[in-house]
Amino acid sequence: MEYFSYSQKAFVYKYVVMLSDTDQFKHMSFANYLKLMFLASDALFVSCFDVEFLANNRSKMVHSRMQFKHQTVAGDNIIINVNSSEINASQFSLLFTFLIEGSAKLVGLGRQTYKFVSSHAQKPIPLPTRIRDLLIPIEVDEKNLLYAY
Amino acid sequence: MLIEAMEQLNPTKVFIYDQFRVFFKHTDYHGFVHPYNYFEWTSYVREAFFQETVPNFREILETPIKMMTVKISSSLLSDSNFGDTFEARLVVGKIKKVSFDMIIRFFNLRTQKVACETIHTIVFVDSQTAKFADIPSEMKTVIINYEE
């Protein structure tokens, strides 16, 4: 029998649920979790997004999905672990694991698929090197993960 | 012939909500509608649907039976820009005992294309027992007419 240890690197984004995120049912409304996915992916890529880069490249979301497992209330600290998967020549996916800090209770699982297009012609282009360099260190094989995103 | 006759007898209704116009705040760095907006608009469409079609929806909200979104997906199909207007077309799918899907297609009236499709699954839970609950009958009576 073979044993192995597996250390998974992830980009981590933290968010504290504010009263303004919650609705009359006292929970964070579902659209706000989707907003957090965009905040986390922007935080991952922000170091690449200078004016020159953005003048030529546009990241375009193709598909997104999320499953909700546990509701959060104002004051909860949410940790969002971001990993990448299925990186190919022109597109990639990001996997988001939402946890409550401290209890590690699973809040939700998200997934976004992006491609890059040229800002001018809006035609698909190869993944820019600097984006690929950010994705590779946090890449995972989804077949080996505990959750299905 | 038989199918056509059945469709005429029981056509699927589509709920249409046409109050969406793209303002600057909805656009991204490159001048296109940011995909987040479709998620936010999805919540508006479903709530408008229930308010307009379920006569006692406010009363249902006061009961221990709560409606929860358990999953959502979206597919971005075409770009939209400042000033565009949308018609959100809602139908229902996979009606089960305690859950159903709401499918919303955002039709861009300028480009005449579907810009985005969202599908979200709603489940009902009894907040007092923390167990799944049947879809309230007043809602089920309505949604079956919109099943795709």
Boltz contact constraints between the chains, C-beta under 6 A:
constraints:
  - contact:
      token1: [A, 30]
      token2: [B, 69]
      max_distance: 6.0
  - contact:
      token1: [A, 31]
      token2: [B, 39]
      max_distance: 6.0
  - contact:
      token1: [A, 31]
      token2: [B, 40]
      max_distance: 6.0
  - contact:
      token1: [A, 31]
      token2: [B, 43]
      max_distance: 6.0
  - contact:
      token1: [A, 34]
      token2: [B, 39]
      max_distance: 6.0
  - contact:
      token1: [A, 35]
      token2: [B, 36]
      max_distance: 6.0
  - contact:
      token1: [A, 38]
      token2: [B, 36]
      max_distance: 6.0
  - contact:
      token1: [A, 54]
      token2: [B, 29]
      max_distance: 6.0
  - contact:
      token1: [A, 58]
      token2: [B, 30]
      max_distance: 6.0
  - contact:
      token1: [A, 61]
      token2: [B, 35]
      max_distance: 6.0
  - contact:
      token1: [A, 61]
      token2: [B, 76]
      max_distance: 6.0
  - contact:
      token1: [A, 63]
      token2: [B, 75]
      max_distance: 6.0
  - contact:
      token1: [A, 64]
      token2: [B, 74]
      max_distance: 6.0
  - contact:
      token1: [A, 65]
      token2: [B, 73]
      max_distance: 6.0
  - contact:
      token1: [A, 66]
      token2: [B, 72]
      max_distance: 6.0
  - contact:
      token1: [A, 67]
      token2: [B, 71]
      max_distance: 6.0
  - contact:
      token1: [A, 68]
      token2: [B, 70]
      max_distance: 6.0
